[in-house]
Amino acid sequence: MKKHNFNAGPSILPRVAIENAAKAILDFEGIGLSLLEISHRTKDYEAVNDEAESLFRELLNIPDNYKVLFLGGGASTQFFHVPYNLLEKKAGYVNTGVWAKKAIKEAKNFGEVEVLASSEDKNFTYIPKGYKIPADLDYLHITTNNTIYGTELHEDIDSPVTVVADMSSDILSRPVDVTKYGLIYGGAQKNMGPAGVTFVIVREDILGKVSRPLPSMVDYRNHIANDSMFNTPPVFAIYVVKETLKWLKSIGGVPEIQRRNRAKADLLYGEIDRNPLFVGTAAKEDRSLMNICFVMAPGYEELAPEFLEFAKGRGMVGIKGHRLVGGFRASCYNALPVESVQALVDCMREFEKMHVK
Ligand SMILES: *Cc1c(COP(=O)(O)O)cnc(C)c1O
């Protein structure tokens, strides 16, 4: 049976990237060795790192005064790397869910943290708007896509202070004006590649302003000075990122993927809104294009386990909602084809016929 991969992360990757990765494991570029057994200091591997970086720069239109890093540790490590490097006195955070909260918790170890806005009052089903950003902050931290709750900030905000954004789950899903940010980071495993590599895009001039001593591995400037090779980079993961970015470029880049992502989201949200058995959980204007969350409509709640089994029997993978939201979550990352969304919609329609009152 064909599987439709709606996993939230790690998640679906382009088939061609996986095939090329499999080949590189067996024989890397015909050199008679596996990608897994060569030094990261060889010309062959450096070419991989360089191509991954230049594709990322090209696809996201990253200006020259921004540095691109591929690091280990996941987005969760950035939760403390960011304040370690940038927080001298006070930072502002917007609390839009579990990941934002974790970032807030870590930042508190380094200075004063002001939570400027929160959507916790409604279980993070919306994106706070219209909050004031004090001009005396070292930076403002936001999470652009809330993977668990299916809410997304759809545009780049204006801010009087440096904006730092966790873009783990929407990077490369839409065009971003990088110049509106001081630092963008995320784990690659949602929309950009496999688990094991973390991307950081940083404008160099925001660094070097804190008075505390920085451990070498934490100091972004060391990674910049060594082109992400200050220590051994996650070479295999970076290779798969490179292949994923090559695929994205080949299909027309970020504008084209945004068009496809919108089409997929329109299709699924359209069905959620039409089908009397289901209801969306996120505020309509803040609905994520990446993580689409829905539950059984009132009166049909007891059917949730049955729908999960029904969908599973038709090849749907990973649609069980996060325990904090319940119901269902269909993650529709870049590599997910529209056919998979159509298959899920067909499933929902069939289920409706069986059960509608
Ligand atoms: C998955 C996720 C994280 C955590 O990433 P790790 O790489 O596992 O540390 C952080 N922020 C967001 C928005 C996420 O979706």
The ligand as an ORCA input file, in Angstrom:
! r2SCAN-3c Opt
* xyz 0 1
  C      10.870     20.590     16.421
  C      10.995     21.980     16.891
  C      11.986     22.369     17.807
  C      12.955     21.388     18.437
  O      13.927     21.004     17.540
  P      15.109     20.021     17.962
  O      15.954     20.051     16.733
  O      14.517     18.698     18.266
  O      15.804     20.600     19.136
  C      12.070     23.701     18.143
  N      11.229     24.614     17.630
  C      10.249     24.269     16.766
  C       9.353     25.328     16.222
  C      10.107     22.946     16.375
  O       9.146     22.599     15.504
*
